[in-house]
Amino acid sequence: MSIDDTLDETLDDVREAASEFLNSEGRSLGHVVLGAAVTAGFALLATALATHTIKPRPAALRAHDDGPITERPRGALSLILPAVFSATTLSALRVWNAPALPGRNRTLGLWALAQGVNALWLAARPSSLRGQMAAAMTSAGLAAAFAHQARTLDVGAGKMAAPTGTGVRLVNQVERKIDEHRPTVH
């Protein structure tokens, strides 16, 4: 097998993997690119809205404040949150590329609503317990609704939008391993 044949085979494998990941089989490149632009653009717009609205409080005010910290996360959380938003954005792109079924536009609308509501909650920075509960519940509810709707169109999109099942499974496996090594107390 020549180098050109190996390269062609590798490129075909990459195209096939990308097509499967993006759920874009049978879709034109223009459709996929437009979907990427729409979903990424909307996610960036929602993130920009929240980011530019959140103004860090001076350190002197934070030191004497017993209320929750609602500024943009720093450290490890600043790495996790973009990944979560990216997972939902990639899931929305898979829904975009799904066959034109009746629920596809409704599912994409639900994703856009979830992104917009999350941006508004980030911008509002609720400090009361009720406000924080409302933010958490609406965010979680919209994410779950989107994941459910996405799964009806494309199982991979639903799993991508609700990746916590895998996380829970991994944590349970780790706990079982820890329990296996703990001494039994009688």
C-alpha positions in Angstrom: 0.0 0.0 0.0 1.4 3.4 -1.0 1.6 6.5 1.1 -1.0 8.1 -1.0 -3.4 5.2 -0.5 -2.8 5.3 3.3 -3.4 9.0 3.3 -6.6 8.7 1.3 -7.8 5.9 3.6 -7.0 8.0 6.7 -8.8 11.0 5.3 -11.8 8.9 4.5 -11.7 7.6 8.1 -11.6 11.1 9.5 -14.4 12.3 7.2 -16.5 9.3 8.3 -15.8 9.9 12.0 -16.6 13.6 11.6 -19.8 12.8 9.8 -20.9 10.3 12.5 -20.0 12.7 15.3 -21.8 15.6 13.7 -24.8 13.5 12.6 -24.3 15.0 9.1 -24.6 12.0 6.8 -26.5 13.0 3.8 -26.2 16.7 4.6 -24.3 19.2 2.4 -21.2 20.8 3.7 -23.0 24.2 3.5 -25.8 22.9 5.7 -23.3 21.6 8.3 -21.3 24.9 8.2 -24.4 27.0 8.6 -25.5 24.8 11.5 -22.1 25.2 13.2 -22.2 29.0 12.6 -25.8 29.3 14.0 -25.2 27.2 17.1 -21.8 28.5 17.9 -22.9 32.1 17.1 -25.9 31.8 19.4 -23.8 30.2 22.2 -21.2 32.9 21.9 -23.8 35.7 21.8 -25.4 34.3 25.0 -22.0 33.9 26.7 -21.0 37.4 25.6 -24.2 38.9 27.0 -23.6 37.3 30.3 -19.9 38.0 30.4 -20.2 41.6 29.6 -23.0 42.1 32.1 -21.1 40.5 35.0 -18.9 43.0 36.7 -16.6 41.7 39.4 -17.2 43.2 42.8 -14.2 45.0 44.5 -12.3 42.7 46.8 -13.2 44.9 49.8 -16.9 44.3 49.2 -16.4 40.5 48.8 -14.5 40.2 52.0 -17.4 41.3 54.2 -20.2 39.7 52.1 -21.7 36.6 53.5 -23.8 36.2 50.3 -22.9 33.7 47.6 -20.1 34.4 45.1 -21.7 34.9 41.7 -18.8 36.2 39.6 -17.4 34.3 36.7 -15.7 31.2 38.0 -12.0 31.1 38.2 -9.7 28.1 38.5 -11.0 24.6 37.8 -14.6 25.8 37.3 -13.6 28.2 34.6 -12.4 25.1 32.6 -15.5 23.0 33.3 -18.2 25.5 32.4 -17.1 26.1 28.8 -16.9 22.3 28.3 -20.5 22.0 29.4 -21.7 24.7 27.1 -19.7 23.2 24.3 -21.4 19.8 24.9 -24.8 21.3 24.6 -23.7 23.3 21.5 -22.3 20.2 19.8 -25.6 18.4 20.7 -27.6 21.2 19.1 -25.4 20.9 16.0 -26.2 17.2 15.9 -29.9 18.1 16.2 -29.5 20.7 13.4 -28.0 18.0 11.2 -30.7 15.4 12.0 -33.3 14.6 9.4 -36.0 17.3 9.0 -38.5 15.8 11.4 -41.4 17.8 12.9 -39.7 18.2 16.3 -36.3 19.4 15.1 -37.2 23.1 15.0 -38.9 22.9 18.4 -35.8 21.1 19.9 -33.5 23.8 18.5 -35.8 26.5 19.9 -35.7 24.8 23.3 -31.9 24.8 23.1 -31.9 28.5 22.2 -34.3 29.2 25.0 -32.1 27.3 27.5 -29.0 29.2 26.3 -30.8 32.6 26.6 -32.2 31.8 30.0 -28.8 30.7 31.3 -27.3 33.9 30.0 -30.0 36.0 31.7 -29.5 34.2 35.0 -25.7 34.7 34.8 -26.3 38.4 34.1 -28.9 38.7 36.9 -26.6 37.1 39.5 -29.5 36.3 41.9 -28.3 36.5 45.5 -31.4 35.4 47.4 -32.0 31.7 48.1 -35.2 31.8 46.1 -33.6 33.5 43.2 -30.7 31.0 43.1 -33.2 28.1 43.4 -35.2 29.5 40.5 -32.1 29.9 38.4 -30.9 26.3 39.2 -34.3 24.8 38.6 -35.0 26.6 35.3 -31.5 25.8 34.0 -31.7 22.2 35.0 -35.2 21.8 33.8 -34.5 23.4 30.4 -31.3 21.3 30.0 -33.3 18.1 30.8 -36.1 19.1 28.4 -33.6 19.8 25.7 -31.7 16.5 26.3 -35.0 14.6 26.2 -36.2 16.3 23.0 -32.8 15.9 21.4 -32.8 12.2 22.2 -36.1 11.7 20.3 -34.4 13.0 17.2 -30.9 11.6 17.7 -29.8 9.4 20.6 -26.2 10.7 20.4 -27.4 14.3 20.7 -29.4 13.4 23.8 -26.5 11.6 25.4 -24.2 14.5 24.6 -26.6 17.0 26.1 -27.0 15.0 29.3 -23.5 13.6 29.9 -24.1 13.3 33.6 -25.2 9.7 33.3 -21.7 8.7 32.3 -20.3 10.7 35.2 -22.6 9.1 37.7 -21.7 5.6 36.3 -18.0 6.4 36.7 -18.4 7.7 40.2 -20.4 4.6 41.2 -17.6 2.4 39.8 -15.0 4.3 41.8 -17.0 4.0 45.0 -17.4 0.3 44.4 -13.7 -0.1 44.0 -13.1 1.9 47.2 -15.7 -0.2 49.1 -13.9 -3.4 47.9 -10.7 -2.3 49.6 -12.3 -1.1 52.9 -12.1 -3.5 55.8 -15.4 -5.0 56.8 -16.4 -3.8 60.3 -18.5 -6.3 62.3 
